[in-house]
Every structure is written in C-alpha cells, then in structure tokens.
Amino acid sequence: MRKSDGLETEGFQVAGAGSAEEARDVLATKTPDLILMDIQLPGMDGLEFTRELKADTDTAAIPVIALTAQVMPIYERAARAAGCEGFIAKPWTPEAFSREIHAFLAGIGAENE
C-alpha cells in the first residue's frame, strides 16, 4: 500500500514522486498545501531536497513533514534543522498516519488565522 492511498480515500488530492527530480517536475505545475518528504529518497536525500525547497522563494512556505524509519531524536533534530516542520516515524498504521496529517493541517490553519 502506498502512503497516499489512505489520504486519497479521505478526499485529499495527492501527487506523488519517487525522487527529488520527479518532485521538482510535480512542483513545476502544482503548489501543494503540504509535502510529505521521505528522508531516504534515491539520489538526493530528502533532507537535502528539503533544504533546497526552503531556499527557493517559490517553495519555501510549503510545510514539509519528514517521513522516516529512523526514530532516534537525532534524526528528528536533523529533519527540523533541514527545514521540516513535522516528523513522522515509520511504521505507522493508516489511521495514525491520517490523524497526524489532519492534526498537522489543522495546526497550520490555526497558525495562519
């Protein structure tokens, strides 16, 4: 099952990418409300790509949640230092993943009011 399957069934529009290069192509045509960033992308890793996104004025304001199997606090600190606003450790249940995304998006809405 893809990470996005549960989000699509809840009505979210999801655009996927398997690498930083594919994500750049998606971001050239879409501006997402949120980016779920796998830290272990092939080629350029997710933290480096997050730094790139945060340095670009076109994508800097898009919140990024890091997704990783690494649960030690040092990995969360590294993700936040790279510019990730959130951090979700694998494995998760679809229900828990959905709750985290909803909670994060609700928090974004509250911060922007």
PyRosetta script that sets phi, psi and omega in degrees:
from pyrosetta import init, pose_from_sequence

init()
pose = pose_from_sequence("MRKSDGLETEGFQVAGAGSAEEARDVLATKTPDLILMDIQLPGMDGLEFTRELKADTDTAAIPVIALTAQVMPIYERAARAAGCEGFIAKPWTPEAFSREIHAFLAGIGAENE")
pose.set_psi(1, 133.7)
pose.set_omega(1, 175.9)
pose.set_phi(2, -76.2)
pose.set_psi(2, 152.7)
pose.set_omega(2, 177.8)
pose.set_phi(3, -57.0)
pose.set_psi(3, -33.9)
pose.set_omega(3, -173.7)
pose.set_phi(4, -78.8)
pose.set_psi(4, -16.5)
pose.set_omega(4, -175.3)
pose.set_phi(5, -53.7)
pose.set_psi(5, -49.0)
pose.set_omega(5, -179.4)
pose.set_phi(6, -65.1)
pose.set_psi(6, -35.1)
pose.set_omega(6, 179.6)
pose.set_phi(7, -69.0)
pose.set_psi(7, -38.5)
pose.set_omega(7, 178.6)
pose.set_phi(8, -64.6)
pose.set_psi(8, -39.3)
pose.set_omega(8, -179.9)
pose.set_phi(9, -68.8)
pose.set_psi(9, -18.7)
pose.set_omega(9, 177.3)
pose.set_phi(10, -92.1)
pose.set_psi(10, 4.3)
pose.set_omega(10, 175.6)
pose.set_phi(11, 97.6)
pose.set_psi(11, 1.8)
pose.set_omega(11, 176.0)
pose.set_phi(12, -75.1)
pose.set_psi(12, 144.1)
pose.set_omega(12, 170.6)
pose.set_phi(13, -89.5)
pose.set_psi(13, 126.7)
pose.set_omega(13, -174.2)
pose.set_phi(14, -122.2)
pose.set_psi(14, 130.9)
pose.set_omega(14, 172.5)
pose.set_phi(15, -118.3)
pose.set_psi(15, 122.9)
pose.set_omega(15, -175.6)
pose.set_phi(16, -104.3)
pose.set_psi(16, 158.4)
pose.set_omega(16, 175.7)
pose.set_phi(17, -150.7)
pose.set_psi(17, 141.2)
pose.set_omega(17, -178.8)
pose.set_phi(18, -98.2)
pose.set_psi(18, -2.2)
pose.set_omega(18, -179.5)
pose.set_phi(19, -155.5)
pose.set_psi(19, 167.9)
pose.set_omega(19, 176.8)
pose.set_phi(20, -61.9)
pose.set_psi(20, -38.4)
pose.set_omega(20, -179.5)
pose.set_phi(21, -62.7)
pose.set_psi(21, -44.9)
pose.set_omega(21, 177.6)
pose.set_phi(22, -64.4)
pose.set_psi(22, -39.7)
pose.set_omega(22, 179.9)
pose.set_phi(23, -63.5)
pose.set_psi(23, -38.7)
pose.set_omega(23, 176.8)
pose.set_phi(24, -58.9)
pose.set_psi(24, -41.6)
pose.set_omega(24, 179.0)
pose.set_phi(25, -62.7)
pose.set_psi(25, -43.1)
pose.set_omega(25, 178.5)
pose.set_phi(26, -63.2)
pose.set_psi(26, -45.7)
pose.set_omega(26, -177.3)
pose.set_phi(27, -68.2)
pose.set_psi(27, -17.4)
pose.set_omega(27, 176.3)
pose.set_phi(28, -70.8)
pose.set_psi(28, -21.5)
pose.set_omega(28, -177.2)
pose.set_phi(29, -119.5)
pose.set_psi(29, -11.3)
pose.set_omega(29, -177.3)
pose.set_phi(30, -136.1)
pose.set_psi(30, 148.6)
pose.set_omega(30, 172.8)
pose.set_phi(31, -119.6)
pose.set_psi(31, 100.4)
pose.set_omega(31, -176.2)
pose.set_phi(32, -75.1)
pose.set_psi(32, 159.0)
pose.set_omega(32, 173.5)
pose.set_phi(33, -76.0)
pose.set_psi(33, -22.7)
pose.set_omega(33, -172.8)
pose.set_phi(34, -158.5)
pose.set_psi(34, 144.7)
pose.set_omega(34, 174.4)
pose.set_phi(35, -117.6)
pose.set_psi(35, 126.9)
pose.set_omega(35, 172.6)
pose.set_phi(36, -97.2)
pose.set_psi(36, 111.4)
pose.set_omega(36, -171.2)
pose.set_phi(37, -107.0)
pose.set_psi(37, 113.3)
pose.set_omega(37, 172.6)
pose.set_phi(38, -73.1)
pose.set_psi(38, 125.8)
pose.set_omega(38, -177.0)
pose.set_phi(39, -66.8)
pose.set_psi(39, -30.9)
pose.set_omega(39, -176.0)
pose.set_phi(40, -102.0)
pose.set_psi(40, 60.1)
pose.set_omega(40, 174.8)
pose.set_phi(41, -74.0)
pose.set_psi(41, 150.6)
pose.set_omega(41, 173.6)
pose.set_phi(42, -70.9)
pose.set_psi(42, 148.6)
pose.set_omega(42, -177.6)
pose.set_phi(43, 77.1)
pose.set_psi(43, -120.2)
pose.set_omega(43, 177.2)
pose.set_phi(44, -70.8)
pose.set_psi(44, 127.4)
pose.set_omega(44, -178.4)
pose.set_phi(45, -73.5)
pose.set_psi(45, 165.0)
pose.set_omega(45, -174.8)
pose.set_phi(46, -63.0)
pose.set_psi(46, -32.4)
pose.set_omega(46, 179.1)
pose.set_phi(47, -69.8)
pose.set_psi(47, -42.9)
pose.set_omega(47, 177.8)
pose.set_phi(48, -63.7)
pose.set_psi(48, -41.2)
pose.set_omega(48, 179.3)
pose.set_phi(49, -65.9)
pose.set_psi(49, -37.9)
pose.set_omega(49, 176.3)
pose.set_phi(50, -61.4)
pose.set_psi(50, -44.6)
pose.set_omega(50, 177.4)
pose.set_phi(51, -58.4)
pose.set_psi(51, -41.1)
pose.set_omega(51, 178.5)
pose.set_phi(52, -62.6)
pose.set_psi(52, -45.4)
pose.set_omega(52, 179.6)
pose.set_phi(53, -61.7)
pose.set_psi(53, -42.4)
pose.set_omega(53, -177.3)
pose.set_phi(54, -71.3)
pose.set_psi(54, -21.9)
pose.set_omega(54, 178.1)
pose.set_phi(55, -84.6)
pose.set_psi(55, -12.4)
pose.set_omega(55, -177.7)
pose.set_phi(56, -97.0)
pose.set_psi(56, 124.4)
pose.set_omega(56, -177.5)
pose.set_phi(57, -62.0)
pose.set_psi(57, -25.1)
pose.set_omega(57, 179.3)
pose.set_phi(58, -73.9)
pose.set_psi(58, -24.7)
pose.set_omega(58, -175.6)
pose.set_phi(59, -122.6)
pose.set_psi(59, -4.3)
pose.set_omega(59, -174.0)
pose.set_phi(60, -58.8)
pose.set_psi(60, -33.3)
pose.set_omega(60, -175.3)
pose.set_phi(61, -84.3)
pose.set_psi(61, -7.6)
pose.set_omega(61, -179.6)
pose.set_phi(62, -76.2)
pose.set_psi(62, 121.0)
pose.set_omega(62, 178.9)
pose.set_phi(63, -65.8)
pose.set_psi(63, 143.5)
pose.set_omega(63, -179.7)
pose.set_phi(64, -122.6)
pose.set_psi(64, 129.7)
pose.set_omega(64, 172.9)
pose.set_phi(65, -108.9)
pose.set_psi(65, 124.5)
pose.set_omega(65, 177.9)
pose.set_phi(66, -78.1)
pose.set_psi(66, 136.2)
pose.set_omega(66, 174.4)
pose.set_phi(67, -117.2)
pose.set_psi(67, 126.2)
pose.set_omega(67, -177.0)
pose.set_phi(68, -155.8)
pose.set_psi(68, 155.6)
pose.set_omega(68, 173.4)
pose.set_phi(69, -86.8)
pose.set_psi(69, -7.7)
pose.set_omega(69, -178.7)
pose.set_phi(70, -84.9)
pose.set_psi(70, 115.2)
pose.set_omega(70, -174.0)
pose.set_phi(71, -103.2)
pose.set_psi(71, -3.1)
pose.set_omega(71, -179.1)
pose.set_phi(72, -70.9)
pose.set_psi(72, 145.7)
pose.set_omega(72, -177.5)
pose.set_phi(73, -54.9)
pose.set_psi(73, -30.5)
pose.set_omega(73, -179.8)
pose.set_phi(74, -61.0)
pose.set_psi(74, -33.0)
pose.set_omega(74, 180.0)
pose.set_phi(75, -72.1)
pose.set_psi(75, -38.5)
pose.set_omega(75, 176.4)
pose.set_phi(76, -65.3)
pose.set_psi(76, -42.2)
pose.set_omega(76, 178.1)
pose.set_phi(77, -61.1)
pose.set_psi(77, -41.7)
pose.set_omega(77, 179.0)
pose.set_phi(78, -63.6)
pose.set_psi(78, -41.0)
pose.set_omega(78, 179.0)
pose.set_phi(79, -64.0)
pose.set_psi(79, -44.5)
pose.set_omega(79, 179.9)
pose.set_phi(80, -67.2)
pose.set_psi(80, -37.7)
pose.set_omega(80, 177.8)
pose.set_phi(81, -64.2)
pose.set_psi(81, -30.7)
pose.set_omega(81, 178.3)
pose.set_phi(82, -75.5)
pose.set_psi(82, -16.0)
pose.set_omega(82, 179.1)
pose.set_phi(83, 119.6)
pose.set_psi(83, 0.6)
pose.set_omega(83, 178.5)
pose.set_phi(84, -70.4)
pose.set_psi(84, 132.6)
pose.set_omega(84, 178.3)
pose.set_phi(85, -86.5)
pose.set_psi(85, -18.0)
pose.set_omega(85, -179.8)
pose.set_phi(86, -139.8)
pose.set_psi(86, 169.8)
pose.set_omega(86, -175.1)
pose.set_phi(87, -151.0)
pose.set_psi(87, 122.8)
pose.set_omega(87, 176.5)
pose.set_phi(88, -126.4)
pose.set_psi(88, 123.5)
pose.set_omega(88, -179.6)
pose.set_phi(89, -92.1)
pose.set_psi(89, 138.7)
pose.set_omega(89, 174.8)
pose.set_phi(90, -82.8)
pose.set_psi(90, 157.7)
pose.set_omega(90, -7.5)
pose.set_phi(91, -81.2)
pose.set_psi(91, 160.5)
pose.set_omega(91, 176.1)
pose.set_phi(92, -139.5)
pose.set_psi(92, 159.4)
pose.set_omega(92, 172.8)
pose.set_phi(93, -85.7)
pose.set_psi(93, 156.2)
pose.set_omega(93, 177.1)
pose.set_phi(94, -56.5)
pose.set_psi(94, -37.3)
pose.set_omega(94, -179.8)
pose.set_phi(95, -65.5)
pose.set_psi(95, -44.9)
pose.set_omega(95, -179.8)
pose.set_phi(96, -66.1)
pose.set_psi(96, -40.1)
pose.set_omega(96, 178.6)
pose.set_phi(97, -61.2)
pose.set_psi(97, -47.0)
pose.set_omega(97, 179.1)
pose.set_phi(98, -60.5)
pose.set_psi(98, -43.8)
pose.set_omega(98, 178.4)
pose.set_phi(99, -59.4)
pose.set_psi(99, -43.4)
pose.set_omega(99, -179.9)
pose.set_phi(100, -62.2)
pose.set_psi(100, -43.6)
pose.set_omega(100, -179.4)
pose.set_phi(101, -65.4)
pose.set_psi(101, -46.4)
pose.set_omega(101, 178.2)
pose.set_phi(102, -60.0)
pose.set_psi(102, -44.3)
pose.set_omega(102, -179.7)
pose.set_phi(103, -63.4)
pose.set_psi(103, -41.5)
pose.set_omega(103, 179.9)
pose.set_phi(104, -64.4)
pose.set_psi(104, -47.3)
pose.set_omega(104, -179.8)
pose.set_phi(105, -65.0)
pose.set_psi(105, -36.3)
pose.set_omega(105, 176.5)
pose.set_phi(106, -64.1)
pose.set_psi(106, -38.8)
pose.set_omega(106, 177.6)
pose.set_phi(107, -65.7)
pose.set_psi(107, -37.8)
pose.set_omega(107, 177.7)
pose.set_phi(108, -62.8)
pose.set_psi(108, -44.6)
pose.set_omega(108, 179.1)
pose.set_phi(109, -60.6)
pose.set_psi(109, -41.5)
pose.set_omega(109, -179.8)
pose.set_phi(110, -66.5)
pose.set_psi(110, -37.3)
pose.set_omega(110, -179.8)
pose.set_phi(111, -68.9)
pose.set_psi(111, -29.3)
pose.set_omega(111, -176.3)
pose.set_phi(112, -89.7)
pose.set_psi(112, 0.2)
pose.set_omega(112, -179.3)
pose.set_phi(113, -87.9)
pose.dump_pdb("model.pdb")
